[in-house]
Amino acid sequence: MALQYAVAVVGGATAGAETARMLAERGAVVVVIEQNLRPYGKIEDGLPRWHAKLRLKEYESVNQKLDHPNIHFVPLTKVGRDIDFRELATEWGFTAVILALGAWRDRPLPIDGVDDYVGRGLIYQNAFIHWFNHCEEADYRGPHYDVPDGAAVIGGGLASIDVIKVMQIETTRRALERRGIRVDALHIEHVGIDAALSEHGLQWADLGMRGATLFYRRRVEDMPVTDMPEGGDAARRAKVEATRRRILEKAMAKYCFHARPESAPIGFLTTDDRLTGIRFQRTRVVDGRVEPIAGAIDAVSTPLVVSSIGSIPEPMPGIAERGELYAFSDRALGRIAGYDSVFAVGNVVTGKGNILASRKHSIEVTTQVIEQFIGVGPAGHDGEEVLLEAITSPVHGLVENVISWVGGRPRLEDAQVEAILARVRARQRAVGYEGAFRRWVTVHAPKPS
């Protein structure tokens, strides 16, 4: 009688695929439970579609990892909705359950009552980028957003620059369409707005648009677009701060948007039951702390606000939370509090939804990657190649620790594994999955309109 381990991996994107493959290659039976049709996570839904080369490379990387005889893929299945989490963790019979869910919940904008206006003047980042990525597909059934001139983005990190680029590209493209000129959004992103306009004998001023504005509660030098080294001396810190300012200024010049730092959102304006503006408290940064400037409040009218202040894990019934993150009994191992055999890897541990949050490079290499990622890097520098290596590297150590733990557990008998796989096959049949992974992701690839 063969004895083996069976592990459930919840989430099939970058961290989940890496985890599943590492386990499968060590002989474990692995069940990957994915909430979407395809297992690409934020590479497909949260990374703007102009990163075409990176997306295709990562799609194939995930495909190669999940296309293994020991891996059983279960799409269209959300734990906490289609499968009860406690039941999965304690009754299915898995040796371990590993959560690789990512961070998909937008951090709420810290203004009481503002979420009442979601879809009526307020949009959150994840929904906004999902729309941009999929709105031109023939089978897209989600919400459609109008992107007006003069919109506001509240953020400060890399994701907020992605959001404001989408705004500027879309408003520019539509302004050109009104003149009978059709230009692809990806072309505008690649060459920049001024260059795209000059191809048609136009300048930004000719469009008569205000442009979008990025609001950030700290200084430009504090924007977390590059990492500040721990324990760095004053000269090193000054260098990083100068790099942050340079990156933002390059992005503003190429995509024609504005920035208003030291502005913290504290209230909102409405007209006819629609959000029409934000009240900002002016701030100053003193010894690293944000302090309000007494009496300095600006009421900023805007036709649209997109909040991009971070992503955190979605709440999971059955898992305790500590602040914005899941509660861990052993953070170094990623063990979820209240369960001996449930672990987490990837951004569900860090609570950071941005794809670059786990990078481990030096400041010099990171700066090149960041500039290329934003679209303002030197021509010919393939920062995305470096980025692909950075995405999975932080997963390895944690997964190796979990694998070591799994290896010390009692092995399952054939009947126990078969009982698990019977439940898996039942769910696969329920969603129409026939067991051919490569065929499934190909058949269900988005189709252009």
C-alpha positions in Angstrom: 0.0 0.0 0.0 1.5 3.4 -1.1 1.6 6.1 1.6 1.8 9.7 0.7 0.8 13.3 1.5 -2.0 15.4 0.2 -1.9 19.2 0.3 -4.5 21.8 -0.7 -3.1 25.0 -2.2 -5.8 27.8 -2.3 -4.9 30.1 -5.1 -3.2 29.1 -8.3 -1.3 32.3 -9.3 2.4 33.1 -8.8 2.8 32.0 -5.2 0.3 29.2 -5.4 1.8 27.7 -8.6 5.3 27.9 -7.1 4.1 26.2 -4.0 2.2 23.5 -5.8 5.1 22.6 -8.1 7.5 22.3 -5.2 5.2 20.0 -3.4 4.3 17.9 -6.5 8.0 17.4 -7.3 8.5 15.9 -3.8 5.7 13.4 -4.5 2.8 15.0 -2.7 -0.7 14.9 -4.2 -1.6 18.6 -4.6 -5.1 20.1 -5.1 -5.0 23.7 -6.4 -8.3 25.5 -5.7 -8.6 28.6 -7.8 -11.5 31.1 -7.6 -11.2 32.3 -11.2 -11.4 30.5 -14.6 -7.7 30.9 -15.0 -5.0 30.8 -12.4 -3.1 34.0 -13.1 -4.3 36.3 -10.4 -3.0 39.8 -10.4 -0.8 39.1 -13.4 -4.1 39.0 -15.4 -6.4 41.1 -13.4 -4.3 43.6 -11.4 -1.3 44.3 -13.7 -2.2 46.8 -16.4 -2.4 45.2 -19.8 0.4 47.2 -21.3 2.8 44.8 -19.5 2.0 42.3 -22.4 5.5 40.7 -22.4 5.6 40.1 -18.7 2.0 38.8 -18.6 2.7 36.2 -21.3 5.9 35.1 -19.7 4.2 34.7 -16.3 1.2 32.9 -17.8 3.5 30.3 -19.3 5.5 30.1 -16.0 2.3 29.3 -14.1 1.2 26.8 -16.8 4.5 24.9 -16.6 4.3 24.7 -12.9 0.6 23.6 -12.7 0.8 21.1 -15.6 2.1 18.2 -13.5 0.5 14.7 -13.0 0.5 15.2 -9.2 -1.4 18.5 -9.4 -5.2 18.5 -9.6 -6.6 21.9 -10.7 -10.1 23.0 -9.4 -11.2 26.3 -11.1 -14.2 28.6 -10.4 -14.1 27.6 -6.7 -13.8 30.2 -4.0 -13.0 29.0 -0.5 -15.4 30.6 1.9 -18.2 30.7 -0.7 -18.2 27.4 -2.7 -16.3 25.4 -0.1 -16.4 26.1 3.6 -13.0 26.9 4.9 -13.2 25.1 8.2 -14.5 22.0 6.4 -11.6 22.1 4.0 -9.1 22.5 6.8 -10.4 19.9 9.2 -12.7 17.5 7.4 -11.4 16.8 3.9 -8.3 14.9 5.2 -5.5 17.0 3.8 -2.1 16.8 5.4 -1.9 20.6 5.1 -3.8 23.5 3.6 -1.7 26.3 2.2 -3.3 29.7 1.5 -1.8 31.5 -1.5 -4.8 33.9 -1.9 -2.9 37.1 -2.5 -4.2 40.5 -1.3 -7.4 41.3 -3.2 -9.4 43.5 -0.9 -8.8 47.3 -1.3 -7.8 49.0 1.9 -10.8 51.2 2.7 -10.4 54.9 2.2 -10.3 56.3 5.8 -13.3 58.6 5.5 -16.5 57.7 7.4 -19.4 57.1 5.0 -17.4 57.5 1.8 -18.0 53.8 0.7 -21.7 54.6 0.3 -20.6 56.3 -3.0 -18.7 53.4 -4.6 -19.8 53.4 -8.2 -21.2 56.9 -7.8 -18.0 59.0 -8.1 -15.7 56.6 -6.1 -14.0 53.5 -7.5 -11.4 51.3 -5.8 -8.1 50.4 -7.6 -8.7 46.6 -8.0 -12.0 47.1 -9.7 -10.7 49.9 -11.9 -7.7 48.0 -13.2 -9.8 44.8 -13.7 -12.1 46.9 -15.9 -9.2 48.4 -17.9 -7.7 45.0 -18.5 -10.9 43.2 -19.6 -13.3 45.9 -20.9 -12.4 45.2 -24.6 -13.0 41.5 -24.4 -16.0 40.0 -26.1 -17.2 38.2 -23.0 -16.6 40.9 -20.5 -19.7 41.3 -18.3 -18.4 43.5 -15.5 -19.0 47.2 -14.8 -18.0 49.9 -17.3 -16.4 53.1 -16.1 -16.3 56.4 -17.8 -12.9 58.1 -17.1 -13.5 61.9 -17.1 -10.8 64.6 -17.3 -9.8 66.0 -14.0 -10.1 62.9 -11.9 -8.3 62.3 -8.7 -6.2 59.4 -7.4 -5.5 59.0 -3.7 -2.4 56.9 -3.2 1.3 57.3 -3.5 2.6 53.8 -4.3 3.4 52.1 -7.6 -0.2 50.9 -8.0 -1.5 54.5 -7.8 0.9 55.5 -10.6 -0.6 52.6 -12.7 -4.1 54.0 -12.0 -3.3 57.5 -12.9 -1.6 56.4 -16.1 -4.8 54.5 -17.1 -6.8 57.7 -16.5 -4.4 59.8 -18.6 -4.2 57.3 -21.4 -7.9 56.8 -21.6 -8.8 60.5 -21.6 -6.2 61.2 -24.2 -7.3 58.4 -26.4 -10.9 59.5 -26.2 -10.0 63.1 -26.9 -8.2 62.0 -30.0 -11.2 59.9 -31.1 -13.4 63.0 -30.9 -11.0 64.4 -33.5 -11.4 61.3 -35.7 -8.0 59.9 -34.6 -7.8 56.4 -33.3 -4.7 55.5 -31.2 -4.2 52.3 -29.3 -3.9 52.7 -25.5 -0.8 50.5 -25.4 0.9 52.7 -28.0 0.2 55.8 -25.9 1.6 54.1 -22.8 4.8 53.0 -24.7 5.7 56.3 -26.3 4.1 58.7 -23.8 1.3 61.2 -24.3 3.3 64.1 -25.8 5.0 61.8 -28.3 1.6 60.2 -29.3 0.1 63.6 -29.8 3.0 64.9 -31.8 2.5 62.1 -34.3 -0.7 63.9 -35.2 0.6 67.4 -35.1 -0.9 68.1 -31.6 0.3 69.0 -28.2 -1.2 68.4 -24.8 -2.4 72.0 -24.5 -4.4 71.5 -27.7 -6.7 69.0 -26.0 -7.8 71.6 -23.5 -7.8 69.1 -20.6 -6.8 69.6 -16.9 -5.4 66.1 -16.4 -5.7 63.9 -13.4 -4.0 64.6 -10.0 -2.3 62.2 -7.6 -2.8 63.1 -3.9 -0.5 61.7 -1.3 -0.5 62.4 2.5 3.3 62.5 2.8 6.1 64.2 0.8 7.1 63.1 -2.7 10.4 61.9 -1.2 8.4 59.5 1.0 6.5 57.8 -1.8 7.2 54.0 -1.5 8.1 53.6 -5.1 11.5 52.4 -4.1 12.6 50.8 -0.9 14.4 52.7 1.8 17.3 50.6 3.1 17.2 49.7 6.8 19.8 51.4 8.8 21.0 53.5 5.9 23.0 56.6 6.7 21.8 60.2 5.8 23.6 60.2 2.4 22.0 56.9 1.4 18.5 58.1 2.5 19.0 61.3 0.6 19.9 59.3 -2.5 16.7 57.2 -2.2 14.6 60.3 -1.7 16.1 62.0 -4.8 15.4 58.8 -6.8 11.7 58.8 -5.7 11.3 62.4 -6.8 13.0 61.7 -10.1 10.8 58.7 -10.8 7.6 60.7 -10.1 8.8 63.7 -12.2 9.6 61.4 -15.1 6.2 59.8 -14.9 4.4 63.2 -14.7 6.3 64.5 -17.7 5.6 61.4 -19.8 1.9 61.0 -18.9 0.9 64.6 -18.2 -0.6 64.3 -14.7 -0.2 66.3 -11.6 0.8 65.5 -8.0 -0.3 67.1 -4.7 1.8 65.7 -1.9 1.2 66.4 1.8 -2.6 66.1 1.4 -4.6 63.7 3.5 -8.2 62.9 2.7 -10.6 63.7 5.6 -14.0 64.3 4.1 -16.0 64.4 0.9 -18.4 66.5 -1.2 -21.6 65.3 -2.8 -24.1 66.6 -5.3 -27.4 64.8 -6.1 -26.3 61.7 -4.2 -23.0 61.5 -6.0 -19.5 62.0 -4.7 -18.1 65.2 -6.4 -15.0 66.0 -4.4 -12.7 65.3 -1.5 -11.7 67.5 1.5 -8.0 67.3 2.1 -6.1 68.2 5.2 -2.7 69.7 4.4 0.1 68.0 6.3 3.7 68.2 7.0 6.2 65.4 7.8 8.1 66.0 11.1 10.6 63.3 12.2 8.9 60.8 9.9 5.4 61.5 11.3 2.6 63.1 9.4 1.2 66.1 11.2 -1.9 68.1 10.2 -1.5 71.8 9.6 -4.1 73.5 11.7 -6.8 75.2 9.6 -5.3 74.2 6.2 -8.1 72.3 4.5 -8.8 72.2 0.8 -12.0 71.2 -0.8 -11.1 69.7 -4.2 -13.9 69.2 -6.7 -13.4 66.2 -9.0 -15.7 64.1 -11.2 -14.1 60.8 -10.1 -12.0 59.5 -7.3 -10.0 56.3 -7.5 -8.7 55.1 -4.1 -5.3 53.3 -4.4 -4.0 53.1 -0.9 -3.2 49.4 -0.8 -4.6 45.9 -1.0 -5.1 43.5 1.9 -6.3 39.9 2.2 -10.1 39.4 2.0 -11.7 38.2 5.3 -12.1 34.5 5.4 -14.9 33.0 7.6 -13.1 30.7 10.0 -9.8 32.7 10.2 -9.1 35.2 12.9 -7.7 38.6 11.9 -5.1 40.7 13.6 -5.6 44.2 12.3 -5.8 44.1 8.5 -4.0 40.7 8.2 -4.8 37.1 9.2 -3.7 36.1 12.7 -0.6 33.9 12.8 0.4 31.6 15.6 3.9 31.2 13.9 4.6 34.0 11.5 8.0 32.6 10.5 6.3 29.4 9.3 3.2 31.2 8.1 1.0 29.0 10.3 -2.6 30.4 10.7 -3.7 30.9 14.3 -6.2 28.2 15.4 -5.0 25.5 13.0 -2.1 23.2 13.3 -2.0 22.4 9.5 -3.0 25.6 7.8 -0.3 27.9 6.4 0.0 31.0 4.2 2.5 32.1 1.6 2.9 35.1 -0.6 1.1 38.4 -0.3 -1.6 37.0 2.0 1.2 37.0 4.6 2.5 40.5 3.9 -0.8 42.1 3.1 0.8 43.8 0.1 -1.0 43.4 -3.2 1.4 45.1 -5.5 3.4 42.7 -7.6 6.7 44.4 -6.7 6.1 44.3 -2.9 8.4 41.2 -2.4 11.4 42.3 -4.4 14.8 41.5 -2.9 17.2 43.6 -5.0 19.6 46.3 -4.2 18.6 49.9 -4.5 20.4 50.3 -7.8 18.8 47.3 -9.5 15.4 48.1 -8.0 15.5 51.6 -9.4 16.1 50.2 -12.9 13.2 47.7 -12.5 10.9 50.3 -11.0 11.5 52.8 -13.8 11.0 50.2 -16.5 7.9 48.9 -14.7 6.4 52.4 -14.6 7.3 53.1 -18.2 10.0 55.7 -17.7 13.1 53.5 -17.8 16.0 53.5 -20.3 15.2 52.1 -23.7 16.5 48.5 -24.0 16.6 47.8 -20.3 14.5 44.7 -19.7 13.4 45.3 -16.2 10.5 42.9 -16.5 13.0 40.0 -16.8 14.5 40.9 -13.5 11.0 41.4 -12.1 10.0 37.8 -13.0 12.8 36.5 -10.8 11.8 38.8 -7.9 8.2 37.6 -7.8 8.8 34.0 -6.8 12.1 34.3 -4.8 10.5 35.2 -1.4 8.1 32.1 -1.7 10.8 29.5 -1.7 12.1 29.8 1.8 8.7 29.8 3.4 7.4 26.8 1.3 10.6 24.8 2.1 9.8 25.3 5.8 6.2 24.1 5.3 7.4 21.1 3.2 9.7 20.1 6.0 6.8 20.3 8.4 4.6 18.2 6.0 7.4 15.6 5.8 7.2 15.0 9.5 3.4 14.2 9.5 1.9 10.7 9.2 1.5 9.6 5.6 -2.0 9.0 4.2 -3.2 5.6 3.1 -4.6 5.1 -0.5 -8.2 5.1 0.7 -7.7 8.5 2.4 -6.2 10.0 -0.7 -8.9 8.6 -2.9 -11.6 10.0 -0.6 -10.0 13.5 -1.1 -9.8 13.1 -4.8 -13.4 11.9 -5.1 -14.5 15.2 -3.6 -12.1 17.0 -5.9 -13.5 15.3 -9.0 -17.1 16.1 -7.9 -16.2 19.8 -7.7 -14.4 19.7 -11.1 -17.5 18.1 -12.7 -19.7 20.8 -11.1 -17.7 23.6 -12.8 -17.2 21.7 -16.1 -13.5 21.0 -15.7 -12.5 17.8 -17.4 -9.0 17.5 -16.1 -6.9 18.8 -19.1 -5.2 21.8 -17.6 -3.5 23.2 -20.7 -6.7 22.8 -22.8 -8.8 24.5 -20.1 -6.6 27.7 -19.9 -6.4 27.8 -23.7 -10.1 27.4 -24.3 -11.0 30.0 -21.7 -8.5 32.6 -22.8 -10.1 36.1 -23.2 -11.4 36.8 -26.7 -11.0 40.3 -28.1 -14.2 42.1 -29.1 
